[in-house]
Amino acid sequence: MKSSVRMLRPAQLFKDKSICHSCRRELRRAASTQAAGVADDAPGDLESSSFNVPPPSQQEAKQFDPLKPSRQRKAPLPSSRYQYRSPRYDRGPLAPHRPPPPTDPASRQFVPGPFSQSRLESTYHNTIAPDFMTLTYQHRPPGFQAPEKGPRLRSWIGDNPYFANRQLRGPRGGDVLRLLRKPITFRNIPGVERVTVHSYCKDVIYQGSGVLHVAGMALQEITGARVQTHVSKHPESGWGLQRGKHIACTVDLKGEQMYHFLDKIINVVMPRIKDWRGIRATTGDNSGNITFGFEPDTVAIFPEVENNYDAYPPKLIPGLHITIHTTARADKDARLLLEAFGVPFYGKIVD
């Protein structure tokens, strides 16, 4: 007598609609328990069992078509989904289409990397930043209340009718308002934001554009970045300047290139300058940006120029102006940051 129970495989049991929902749940539980028991009894690693699967035959490999699912699809995918390009400009939070952040690979401003971490950058994050907080620490006991400061802008006091509804006056001692310096915490530790390397070639007026070409080649070789040239905006007969003539070149360095360039000038170029006292301590723009310059003799010390010295005429090697832009709000903090990097300063300090 044949049994009335059908012998079905587990996959067919789940597809069979005649089996109740509770039976399916029991089957799943039994299958999971059995799989766990097999995993416990199996000697060695589970991944080793995947190597025992025989490879497909040549006939199966030839018959495999990866495009078969897409051909069998009835409705094709919309082509506009793969032709989307983010807008070039951000027109505000209310715009219907906004560009993705620069960290998104779909962004126009996306730059892959960094692929390596400079030794100077690693030193800044691991050593200089914690030490900077220690050097600028200001102890304030519990319950301390800072004295109230008066307004930075003064009002016009007097009976003069011109004082009514007039804008506030600037502070005494100058007509420029400096940036407010906040206490340094772990949220606003000063760091190097970018480095600008500039070269002004005044000999272009008399010797032609060859001077600017040599300066651009040397600047690109030193920094490893593309050079941007600048033209004169106004004519100056005393200097021989003509409007629209290329007279200077500039490079802006950020990220990995910036740290490599700083590491090179601090540890390779500056120690080799003869009779060099350092950077004057009075330099700065009162906003945390430090500027210094190198003579053409110093530019020839750079390893890139020194190794290919025959490619650069000695009389055409340019001088450089280097501006280090920091996130500090005062020259005092920027100078302390560069001293931690190893940049020497000399002379009277003016804060």
C-alpha positions in Angstrom: 0.0 0.0 0.0 1.4 3.3 -1.1 1.8 6.0 1.5 -0.5 9.0 1.1 2.3 11.4 2.2 4.2 13.0 -0.6 8.0 13.0 -0.4 9.0 16.6 -1.2 12.3 18.4 -1.0 12.7 21.3 1.5 12.5 23.9 -1.4 9.4 22.3 -2.7 7.9 22.2 0.8 8.1 26.0 1.0 6.6 26.4 -2.4 3.7 24.1 -1.7 0.7 26.1 -0.7 -1.2 23.1 0.8 1.2 23.2 3.8 0.1 25.4 6.6 2.1 28.4 7.8 2.9 26.8 11.2 4.4 23.7 9.4 6.6 26.0 7.3 7.9 27.6 10.5 8.8 24.2 12.0 10.5 23.2 8.8 12.6 26.4 8.8 13.6 25.8 12.5 14.5 22.2 11.7 16.6 23.2 8.7 18.4 25.9 10.7 19.1 23.4 13.5 20.4 20.8 11.1 22.7 23.4 9.5 24.1 24.5 12.8 24.7 20.8 13.8 26.6 20.3 10.5 28.7 23.4 11.2 29.6 22.1 14.7 30.5 18.7 13.4 32.5 19.8 10.4 36.2 19.8 11.1 38.3 22.8 10.2 37.1 26.1 8.7 33.7 26.4 6.9 35.3 28.2 4.0 37.3 25.2 3.1 34.2 23.4 2.0 33.7 26.0 -0.8 36.9 24.7 -2.5 35.4 21.2 -2.9 32.8 22.4 -5.3 33.7 21.2 -8.8 34.2 23.9 -11.5 31.6 24.2 -14.2 32.1 22.3 -17.4 33.2 24.0 -20.6 29.8 23.5 -22.2 28.1 25.3 -19.2 30.7 28.1 -19.3 30.1 28.6 -23.1 26.3 28.6 -22.6 26.4 31.2 -19.8 25.1 34.5 -20.9 25.4 37.4 -18.4 23.1 39.6 -20.6 20.2 37.1 -20.6 18.3 38.6 -17.6 18.4 42.0 -19.1 17.1 40.7 -22.5 14.3 38.9 -20.8 13.2 42.0 -19.0 10.0 43.3 -20.5 10.3 47.0 -19.6 13.8 48.4 -20.1 15.3 50.7 -17.5 15.0 54.4 -18.1 18.1 55.8 -19.9 17.9 59.1 -17.9 18.8 57.3 -14.7 22.3 56.7 -16.0 22.8 60.1 -17.7 22.3 62.2 -14.6 25.0 64.8 -13.9 25.0 66.9 -10.8 24.5 70.7 -11.3 27.6 72.8 -11.4 26.5 75.5 -9.0 24.7 75.2 -5.6 21.7 77.5 -5.9 20.7 77.2 -2.2 18.8 74.8 0.0 15.5 75.5 -1.7 16.7 74.5 -5.2 15.2 71.3 -6.5 18.6 69.9 -7.6 21.6 70.3 -5.4 25.2 69.1 -6.1 26.4 66.3 -3.9 29.2 67.0 -1.4 32.8 67.0 -2.7 33.4 63.6 -0.9 30.8 61.9 -3.1 32.4 60.3 -6.2 29.6 61.7 -8.3 30.6 65.3 -7.5 32.4 67.5 -9.9 34.8 68.5 -7.1 35.6 65.0 -6.1 39.3 64.3 -5.8 40.4 60.7 -4.9 42.9 60.3 -2.1 44.8 60.9 0.0 46.7 57.7 -0.8 49.4 58.3 1.8 50.0 60.4 4.9 52.9 62.7 5.1 55.3 62.5 8.0 54.6 66.1 8.9 50.8 65.6 8.8 51.1 62.6 11.1 53.3 64.6 13.5 50.7 67.4 13.6 47.8 65.1 14.5 49.7 62.9 17.0 52.1 65.4 18.7 51.7 69.0 17.7 47.9 69.4 18.2 47.9 67.9 21.8 50.9 70.0 22.7 49.3 73.1 21.3 46.4 72.7 23.6 48.7 72.3 26.6 50.8 75.4 25.7 47.7 77.6 25.3 45.7 76.2 28.2 44.1 78.8 30.5 42.9 77.5 33.8 39.5 78.8 34.9 38.3 77.5 38.3 34.7 76.4 38.8 32.4 79.4 39.2 34.7 81.8 37.3 32.9 84.6 35.5 34.8 86.5 32.9 34.6 90.3 33.1 32.2 91.9 30.7 33.8 93.6 27.8 32.6 96.8 26.3 31.2 97.0 22.8 33.9 97.1 20.1 32.1 99.9 18.2 31.4 103.2 19.9 28.4 105.4 19.6 28.4 109.1 18.6 27.9 111.1 21.7 26.9 114.8 21.5 24.2 117.3 20.5 25.3 117.5 16.9 22.3 116.7 14.7 24.7 114.7 12.3 25.2 112.2 15.1 21.5 111.0 14.9 21.0 107.7 13.1 24.6 107.4 12.2 26.7 104.2 12.1 28.8 103.3 15.1 32.4 104.4 15.2 35.3 102.1 15.1 37.6 101.3 18.1 40.3 103.7 19.1 43.8 103.2 17.8 43.0 102.1 14.3 40.3 101.9 11.7 40.6 98.1 11.1 38.8 95.6 13.3 40.9 92.5 14.1 39.4 89.1 14.2 38.0 88.1 17.6 40.4 85.6 19.3 38.5 82.8 21.1 40.0 80.5 23.7 41.7 77.5 22.0 39.9 74.2 22.7 39.9 70.8 21.0 37.4 72.2 18.5 39.5 75.0 17.1 43.1 73.9 17.3 45.0 76.0 14.7 46.2 74.1 11.7 47.6 74.8 8.2 44.8 75.4 5.7 46.7 76.0 2.5 50.0 77.3 1.1 50.4 79.8 -1.7 53.7 80.0 -3.6 54.0 83.1 -5.7 56.8 84.3 -8.1 56.9 87.8 -9.6 59.1 88.0 -12.7 59.9 91.7 -13.3 62.5 90.8 -16.0 59.7 89.8 -18.3 59.4 93.5 -19.3 63.0 93.6 -20.7 64.0 90.0 -21.5 60.7 88.6 -22.9 58.4 85.8 -21.9 61.3 83.3 -21.5 61.8 84.4 -17.9 58.2 83.5 -17.1 58.4 80.1 -18.7 61.5 79.2 -16.7 59.8 80.5 -13.5 56.7 78.4 -14.2 58.7 75.3 -14.9 60.7 75.7 -11.7 57.6 76.4 -9.7 55.8 73.4 -11.1 58.8 71.2 -10.5 59.1 72.3 -6.9 55.4 72.1 -5.9 54.2 69.3 -8.2 51.1 71.2 -9.0 49.9 73.1 -12.1 50.9 76.8 -12.3 48.5 79.6 -12.8 49.8 82.8 -14.5 48.6 86.3 -13.7 48.4 89.4 -15.9 48.9 93.1 -15.0 45.6 94.9 -14.6 46.9 98.5 -14.8 49.7 100.0 -16.9 52.7 101.6 -15.1 55.0 103.6 -17.3 57.6 104.0 -14.5 57.9 100.2 -14.2 57.3 99.5 -17.9 54.2 97.5 -17.2 51.6 97.0 -19.9 48.0 96.1 -19.3 47.2 92.4 -20.0 50.9 91.2 -19.9 51.8 88.0 -18.0 54.2 88.9 -15.2 53.6 86.4 -12.4 52.7 82.8 -11.6 51.1 81.3 -8.5 50.4 77.8 -7.1 47.9 77.0 -4.3 48.7 73.8 -2.4 46.2 71.9 -0.2 46.1 68.6 1.5 48.8 66.0 0.8 50.8 68.3 -1.6 50.8 71.1 1.0 52.3 68.9 3.8 54.9 67.4 1.4 56.0 70.9 0.4 56.2 72.2 4.0 58.1 69.1 5.0 60.6 69.7 2.2 61.2 73.4 2.9 61.5 72.9 6.7 63.7 69.8 6.8 65.7 70.1 3.5 65.9 73.7 2.2 66.0 75.9 5.4 68.9 74.0 7.1 71.0 74.4 4.0 70.7 78.2 3.7 74.0 79.9 4.7 73.9 82.6 7.3 70.1 82.5 7.6 68.6 83.7 10.8 65.1 82.6 10.1 61.8 84.4 9.4 61.3 87.8 10.9 58.9 87.7 13.8 57.1 90.8 12.7 55.7 89.1 9.6 52.0 88.4 9.4 48.7 90.1 8.6 47.1 90.1 12.1 44.8 87.2 11.0 47.1 84.2 11.3 48.8 84.2 7.9 52.6 84.2 7.7 54.5 85.2 4.6 58.3 84.9 3.9 60.5 84.8 0.8 63.3 82.9 -0.8 66.1 84.4 -3.0 67.0 82.8 -6.3 70.1 81.3 -4.7 67.9 79.6 -2.1 65.5 78.3 -4.8 68.5 76.6 -6.5 68.9 74.5 -3.3 65.5 72.7 -3.8 66.3 69.1 -4.7 64.2 69.2 -7.9 66.1 72.2 -9.2 69.5 71.1 -7.9 69.3 67.7 -9.7 68.3 69.3 -13.0 70.4 72.5 -12.6 71.5 72.4 -16.3 67.8 72.7 -17.4 67.5 76.1 -15.7 69.6 79.1 -16.7 71.2 80.5 -13.4 70.2 84.1 -14.2 66.6 83.1 -14.9 65.9 81.1 -11.7 63.1 83.1 -9.9 62.6 84.1 -6.3 59.6 82.9 -4.3 57.1 84.4 -1.9 55.5 81.7 0.3 52.3 82.5 2.3 51.2 79.9 4.9 47.4 80.3 5.5 46.5 78.9 8.9 43.1 78.7 10.8 44.5 80.7 13.7 42.9 84.0 14.5 46.1 85.8 15.6 49.7 85.9 14.4 50.8 84.7 17.9 49.0 81.4 17.5 50.2 81.0 13.9 53.8 81.7 14.9 53.5 79.1 17.7 52.2 76.5 15.3 55.0 77.1 12.8 57.6 76.9 15.6 56.2 73.5 16.5 56.7 72.5 12.9 60.3 73.6 13.1 60.3 77.0 11.4 62.8 79.4 13.1 61.8 83.1 13.9 64.1 85.9 15.0 63.7 89.6 16.0 61.3 91.4 18.2 57.9 89.7 18.5 54.9 92.0 18.0 51.5 90.5 18.8 
